[in-house]
């Protein structure tokens, strides 16, 4: 991604984001914007889960898609993710919605847009973040082998064009949102399928 930081669009994006933090309430906190990459380095990545943009409620977003800080109630999509995990693996629903434990095992929990205005979903779309996160997906696809890409919902599935399906596993379903989860997310077994693929390819499975 370093070469992306040297592109003219990144300078424009940086200026926009800095001004937004000065004049608006922006999530996640500035120190957490790149938390997904900090907690799951390129060399350690085994699984990629794509989200859209950060949660826009107070105290929720901390730089990992679908994840919330300790002590924050589980948002509906995350609750459905945990319900599917329970059905798929028999694991109880965790008390905390903080998914740092996944990230530290090699799960890149990346939103395609990394910042958002409070209470305004999608407010930072189209400002340049997508170019950076697309570059990250392409780099992972091109430079690594036998990754699992988990794409929930149409926006995430649009990123399939960046992924080499001949050398990675791509798992798709509808989004875990309550609006769509009953139409194919529940019963999709992404957690067991991911671990089976990792095990088959000599990698340590994820302790979900």
N, C-alpha and C positions, 0 to 999 in steps of 0.2 A: 504493500500500500504506500510505501514511501514515495514512489514516483507520483502518486496522486496528490500528495501534499505539495508538490511543486507545480501543479497545474493552475492556470489562472482561475478556474472555477472555484478551487479550494480557497483562494484568497478572498473571493467574493463571499463564499459560504462562511468563512471565519468572521468576516466583518459583520455579516447579517446576524450570526449567532451571538457575537459579543454585544451587539446593540440590543438584541432581544433580552439577554440576561440583565442588561442595565435598565431597561424600560418596562419589562413584563415579568410575571412569575413564570419561570421556565422549569420544566422537569426533563431529566433528572437533575440533581445538583451538578454544577459544572465539573466537579472532581470525579463524577461517576459516568460521564458521557461515554468514555471508552472502556468501561468496566468489563464488558464482555470479552474484550481482547486482552485486558490485563490479567483476568482470572483464567483465561483459556488461551495460552500462547499458540501460535501457528504450529509449532513442533509437537504440541501435545494434543491437538484437535483430532478427535475420532468421529464425532457426531456434530451435525449442524442443525439447529432448530431455528427457523426464521419466523420472526414476528413482523408487525407493520411499524407502528410508532409507539413510543412509551406511553404507559398509563398517564392520564392527565389529572388525576386526583391527588390531593395533598398527601405526602408521605409515602406514596406507593412506589413510583419508579426509582430504580437504583442502577439502571444500566444494563439489565439482563431482561430479555424478552420474557413475558408471561410471569416474571418473578416480582414479588413485593418484599419490602423490608419486614424483618421480624416484628410481630405484634400487630401487623396490618391484616384485616380480614381478607380472606381469599376472594379475589374478583371472580365473577361467574365463569369465565373461560378457564381460569386456573383450577377452579373447583371441578370443572368437567374433565380437565386433564388428570387430576388426581383420582376422580371416579373411574376413568378408563384404566389408569395404572392399577387401581385396586382390583378391577375385574380381570385385567390382563395378567397380573403377577401375584395377586392375592396379598398385596402390601396394604397396610392401613393408610388412610388419608393422613398426611403429616400435619402436625399442629401449626408449623410455620410454612408460609408460602415462599420463603427465601430459597431460591434454587442455586445459591452459590455452591452447594455441595455437588451439584451436577457439573457446574462449570469447572470445578477443580479436578474433575475426573476426565476432562476432555470433551465436554459438551459446550460448543459455542452457541450461546443463547443471544442471537443477534437480531435486533430490529433493523429493518431496511432504512428507516429514518431514525436518527439518534436523539432528537430533541423534540419538544412539543410545548406549546403554551398551555398554561393551566386552563382546564375546562374546555379546551378547543382541540378536539381530536383532529389529526391530520393537518394541523396548522403550519407545520414546517415541511410538508411534502413539496417536492419540486424545487427545493432551494439548493440542491447539490449533494445531499447525503446519499441519495440513491446511487450516484456515480461511485462513491467510495465503497459502499457496501457491495455493489455489484462487482467491483474490482476484487474485493476480499473473497467473494464466492468463486470468481473465476480463478484466482490464484490458488485457492484450496483445491479446486477441481483439477487444475492443470499440473500442480506441483506435488500433490499427494495421491495416494492410492487407497482404495478400499475404505472410503469414508461412507457414513450414512447421512443423507440429507433428508430431513423431515419437513415436508412442506404442507402446511395446513391452510386450506382456503385458497381462493383464486389468486390474490396478489402474490402469495408465496410461490404458488405453482408457476407463475409467469417467469420465475427465475430458473426454471428448468433449462431454458435456452443457454444458460451459462455453465451447465453441469454436464460432464461427460458420463453418460449413463452406461458406457461400456466398461468403466472401471470403478464405479461407485454404485451404492444402493440408494435409490430414491423412493421414499415412502410418502404417499400423498393421501389426503382425505379432505373432507370438508373441514371448515374451521371449528374449533371446540366451543365457539360462542353458543349460548343457549338458543340462538336463532337457527342454528344449523346442525348442532352436535348429533341430534337424533337421526340425521339423514346420512350417516356413514362414518362419523367420527367414533361413536360408541361401537365397539366391536372390531375396530381396525387393528388392534394389538401392536401399536408401534414400538412399545417398550421391549416386548419379547422378540419381535422380529429384528430389532436393532441388535440385541444381545446375541441372538443366534448368528447373525452375520459377522459380528465382531469375533465371536468365538471361532467360527469357521475359518477366519482369516488370521488366526493367531494373536488376536488382541484381547486385552482384559475387558470383560463386559462391564457395563455401567451398573453401579449399585443405585438404582433409582429410589 
